[in-house]
């Protein structure tokens, strides 16, 4: 099973509170709603296409509870996102009890990284992480993410939780596709290629040799 992260990011990598000023004020965050000015039909169409390949979902507890309060109430059969979210298996990373009425749902209580690694080995299809930035960051650090699908807004938020940060080892990605929406979003799909690479630039040299960044 492939693990795919879908997220909305600012230019400085912030994922916190994209949808409204009051969405997530944890940690004293006061700049929510920064993504909203860039929402348009092209974004919605692309996200629909990205989500269409899901065979299951993986959430952090907070995101699961927020989704569980909304998506079960959307029963329009024409809403394919709602149909997938309400029907497909859901996994929740949580260290305390969770109301799993919005099912089918399985709680991953201990050693989430090991549980996800087991799902990758035993399952097939695509396990998508929507939102859940803290969970996504831990999966990236454990090198369990196969693909990133991110919408990058042309704004620097300047504070808030970020998807990328210090890690024990770098990771390299291959750009699978990129498009721009009329509102200015950059929509990217990036495939994990393993360790990052490094090289030395020599002016006038076009074929640069690279080596593993680990241990350089």
Secondary structure, DSSP 8 states (H G I E B T S, - for coil): -EEEEEEEEETT-B-TT-S-TTS--GGG---TTTTGGG--HHHHHHHHHHHTT-SEEEEEHHHHHHHHTTGGG---TT-HHHHHHHHSEEEEE-SS-----SSSEEEE-S-HHHHHHHHHHH--SEEEEES-HHHHHHHHHTT---EEEEEEES----SS-BS----SS--EEEEEEEEE-TTS-EEEEEEEEES-EEE---TT--S--EEESTT-
